[in-house]
Amino acid sequence: MNAAAHTLLPLRADAASSAVGAIERPLPAWLGACALIQGFLDAAECAALIAAAESRGFAGAGGDYPPSYRNNDRQVLDDPALAQRLFERLREYAPAELTDADGARWRLRSLNERLRLCRYRPGQRFNVHQDGVHHRGPDLRSRLTFMIYLTDGDAFVGGDTLFYAHGPGRGGEADGAPLARVRPRAGALILFDHALWHAGEAVAAGVKHLLRSDLMYQRIDGHREPAQAARADAPFAPGHDGYVWTLARLRDGRIASAGRDAQVRLWSGDGREQARLRGHAQSVLGLCELPGARLATVSRDRGLRIWNLADGRCLRSEVAHDSAALCLARLGDGRLASGAADGRISVWRDDGEPLHGWAAHAGWVWSLCALGGSGLLSASEDGELAWWDAQRGERIARLHCGVALRSVDACTDTGDAWVAFAGVDGRVRIAHAADGGLRCERDWPAHDAAVRRVRWFGDGRLASCGEDGRVRVWDRDGTLLHERRHDNFATDALLLDDGRLLSCGYDRVLRTG
């Protein structure tokens, strides 16, 4: 079971039962907590919300989510008044208190005022995923997904909400039929634990609308059970509040980690937390060490920041892109390059002064890697691996792979330039970069789901991290040397100074061994 140990039902004794038509449990109890409340909104309320949303206008989700993940239309609406009205109605049915397996208690606080209205037209879907936790400090966070179906299932074909026991590569969407299927009914509210794996089935005909938010809970006490306290005292613990996206080893032996909680955490080489860098408003997705004890970061908040590692001060903050900034690399000539969800690459001085940029890809630029003095490699959602002269913004060579790419890294330790790259098909590919061209030399099936990261180690070994939760270490010929598992997507790995492998993932932990 991948949901917290609590239940949404039975209802509170003072629930106004006349407000709803029926309350159902659409999932088997062992799968997790979920309640479907029919008639939470009436037909007129649903129609009014749809009309208001259509008048405001929808936009594609491509600026915030890759098309290989979801491709529906959406709008984000900050509406505290509407959220409060929905919350007052919801209070009759939502669990007033949750208790975690470790004994921590959480009290219902509010409905997140950031409402997301989604529209699914034919061909649009949301692949299997878990909903992210919205953190507002260590003691206030979202725990349950709140979703109202605004369009009745009779108005469209497809579009069911599907629930799975596991994520990709572990018996999830790609591996079999869903364990539960919920057919949307206009006005129905579904509440479920963020940890549940689910998907929005593709709409085949018609149009589906829904409203999405989160239930926020406040920690009642700071009590920690002995097992929890022991975990907190372990190396690189307690990790992050939310997924850990990226790692960097610094010249002084420290480790930097970053992710969904919008913080950079600095650790000693033996795993003791030393500092937190705060300033970004959303997930920090790129890290790059700079000379002079500085660190550069980029974030989904579209910003680039330069930090003083000695005292944690932010030295400079710039709006880097018009969409989410996804990756960062330091070029051989000392400049910085950043990539974004709109397909653009920008080049910066190492003090954060912008220099120039160009439209590099037709999709998200997920990963960048330096190659030579002004050479730059990019891997994109558009399925293209590109080699650039970053000084002029001109393409030197490219490879079309036919699948969305997620990561690229180059190894030049042997004198030759070997490029590892990987994407959503789970395969790792090795290309040779020489004489102004890229030639794919070999590839192999590395993971049972998308590959999130490839990273060369200094000894010629290659690490890959996958959405199947596995971290695998290979030799250059594709022989598997070592494997480790995370409880969710694995996102990055590196070698510590003592030779141990450090890895991270969506399970919020940094793992050694």
NORBELJO-V995120 format. One record per residue. N is the residue number from 1. RES is the residue in one small letter. SS is DSSP state (~ for helix, > for strand, _ for the rest). Layout:
n:res:ss
N:RES:SS
N:RES:SS
//
This chain:
n:res:ss
1:m:_
2:n:_
3:a:_
4:a:_
5:a:_
6:h:_
7:t:_
8:l:_
9:l:_
10:p:_
11:l:_
12:r:_
13:a:_
14:d:_
15:a:_
16:a:_
17:s:~
18:s:~
19:a:~
20:v:_
21:g:_
22:a:>
23:i:>
24:e:>
25:r:_
26:p:_
27:l:_
28:p:_
29:a:_
30:w:_
31:l:_
32:g:_
33:a:_
34:c:>
35:a:>
36:l:>
37:i:>
38:q:>
39:g:_
40:f:_
41:l:_
42:d:_
43:a:~
44:a:~
45:e:~
46:c:~
47:a:~
48:a:~
49:l:~
50:i:~
51:a:~
52:a:~
53:a:~
54:e:~
55:s:~
56:r:~
57:g:_
58:f:_
59:a:>
60:g:>
61:a:~
62:g:~
63:g:~
64:d:_
65:y:_
66:p:_
67:p:_
68:s:_
69:y:_
70:r:>
71:n:_
72:n:_
73:d:>
74:r:>
75:q:>
76:v:>
77:l:>
78:d:>
79:d:_
80:p:~
81:a:~
82:l:~
83:a:~
84:q:~
85:r:~
86:l:~
87:f:~
88:e:~
89:r:~
90:l:~
91:r:_
92:e:_
93:y:_
94:a:_
95:p:_
96:a:_
97:e:>
98:l:>
99:t:>
100:d:_
101:a:_
102:d:_
103:g:_
104:a:_
105:r:>
106:w:>
107:r:>
108:l:>
109:r:>
110:s:>
111:l:>
112:n:_
113:e:_
114:r:>
115:l:>
116:r:>
117:l:>
118:c:>
119:r:>
120:y:>
121:r:_
122:p:_
123:g:_
124:q:_
125:r:_
126:f:>
127:n:>
128:v:>
129:h:>
130:q:_
131:d:_
132:g:_
133:v:_
134:h:_
135:h:>
136:r:_
137:g:_
138:p:_
139:d:_
140:l:>
141:r:>
142:s:>
143:r:>
144:l:>
145:t:>
146:f:>
147:m:>
148:i:>
149:y:>
150:l:_
151:t:_
152:d:_
153:g:~
154:d:~
155:a:~
156:f:>
157:v:>
158:g:>
159:g:_
160:d:_
161:t:>
162:l:>
163:f:>
164:y:>
165:a:_
166:h:_
167:g:_
168:p:_
169:g:_
170:r:_
171:g:_
172:g:_
173:e:~
174:a:~
175:d:~
176:g:_
177:a:_
178:p:_
179:l:_
180:a:>
181:r:>
182:v:>
183:r:_
184:p:_
185:r:_
186:a:_
187:g:_
188:a:_
189:l:>
190:i:>
191:l:>
192:f:>
193:d:>
194:h:_
195:a:_
196:l:_
197:w:>
198:h:>
199:a:>
200:g:>
201:e:_
202:a:_
203:v:>
204:a:>
205:a:>
206:g:>
207:v:_
208:k:>
209:h:>
210:l:>
211:l:>
212:r:>
213:s:>
214:d:>
215:l:>
216:m:>
217:y:>
218:q:>
219:r:>
220:i:_
221:d:_
222:g:_
223:h:_
224:r:_
225:e:_
226:p:~
227:a:~
228:q:~
229:a:~
230:a:~
231:r:~
232:a:~
233:d:_
234:a:_
235:p:_
236:f:_
237:a:_
238:p:_
239:g:_
240:h:_
241:d:_
242:g:_
243:y:_
244:v:>
245:w:>
246:t:>
247:l:>
248:a:>
249:r:>
250:l:_
251:r:_
252:d:_
253:g:_
254:r:_
255:i:>
256:a:>
257:s:>
258:a:>
259:g:>
260:r:_
261:d:_
262:a:_
263:q:>
264:v:>
265:r:>
266:l:>
267:w:>
268:s:_
269:g:_
270:d:_
271:g:_
272:r:_
273:e:>
274:q:>
275:a:>
276:r:>
277:l:>
278:r:>
279:g:_
280:h:_
281:a:_
282:q:_
283:s:_
284:v:>
285:l:>
286:g:>
287:l:>
288:c:>
289:e:>
290:l:>
291:p:_
292:g:_
293:a:_
294:r:>
295:l:>
296:a:>
297:t:>
298:v:>
299:s:>
300:r:_
301:d:_
302:r:_
303:g:>
304:l:>
305:r:>
306:i:>
307:w:>
308:n:>
309:l:_
310:a:_
311:d:_
312:g:_
313:r:_
314:c:>
315:l:>
316:r:>
317:s:>
318:e:>
319:v:>
320:a:_
321:h:_
322:d:_
323:s:_
324:a:_
325:a:>
326:l:>
327:c:>
328:l:>
329:a:>
330:r:>
331:l:_
332:g:_
333:d:_
334:g:_
335:r:_
336:l:>
337:a:>
338:s:>
339:g:>
340:a:>
341:a:_
342:d:_
343:g:_
344:r:>
345:i:>
346:s:>
347:v:>
348:w:>
349:r:_
350:d:_
351:d:_
352:g:_
353:e:_
354:p:>
355:l:>
356:h:>
357:g:>
358:w:>
359:a:>
360:a:_
361:h:_
362:a:_
363:g:_
364:w:_
365:v:>
366:w:>
367:s:>
368:l:>
369:c:>
370:a:>
371:l:_
372:g:_
373:g:_
374:s:_
375:g:>
376:l:>
377:l:>
378:s:>
379:a:>
380:s:>
381:e:_
382:d:_
383:g:_
384:e:>
385:l:>
386:a:>
387:w:>
388:w:>
389:d:>
390:a:_
391:q:_
392:r:_
393:g:_
394:e:>
395:r:>
396:i:>
397:a:>
398:r:>
399:l:>
400:h:>
401:c:_
402:g:_
403:v:_
404:a:_
405:l:>
406:r:>
407:s:>
408:v:>
409:d:>
410:a:>
411:c:>
412:t:_
413:d:_
414:t:_
415:g:_
416:d:_
417:a:>
418:w:>
419:v:>
420:a:>
421:f:>
422:a:>
423:g:>
424:v:_
425:d:_
426:g:_
427:r:>
428:v:>
429:r:>
430:i:>
431:a:>
432:h:>
433:a:>
434:a:>
435:d:_
436:g:_
437:g:>
438:l:>
439:r:>
440:c:>
441:e:>
442:r:>
443:d:>
444:w:>
445:p:>
446:a:_
447:h:_
448:d:_
449:a:_
450:a:_
451:v:>
452:r:>
453:r:>
454:v:>
455:r:>
456:w:>
457:f:_
458:g:_
459:d:_
460:g:_
461:r:_
462:l:>
463:a:>
464:s:>
465:c:>
466:g:>
467:e:_
468:d:_
469:g:_
470:r:>
471:v:>
472:r:>
473:v:>
474:w:>
475:d:_
476:r:_
477:d:_
478:g:_
479:t:_
480:l:>
481:l:>
482:h:>
483:e:>
484:r:>
485:r:>
486:h:_
487:d:_
488:n:_
489:f:_
490:a:>
491:t:>
492:d:>
493:a:>
494:l:>
495:l:>
496:l:_
497:d:_
498:d:_
499:g:_
500:r:_
501:l:>
502:l:>
503:s:>
504:c:>
505:g:>
506:y:_
507:d:_
508:r:_
509:v:_
510:l:>
511:r:>
512:t:_
513:g:_
//
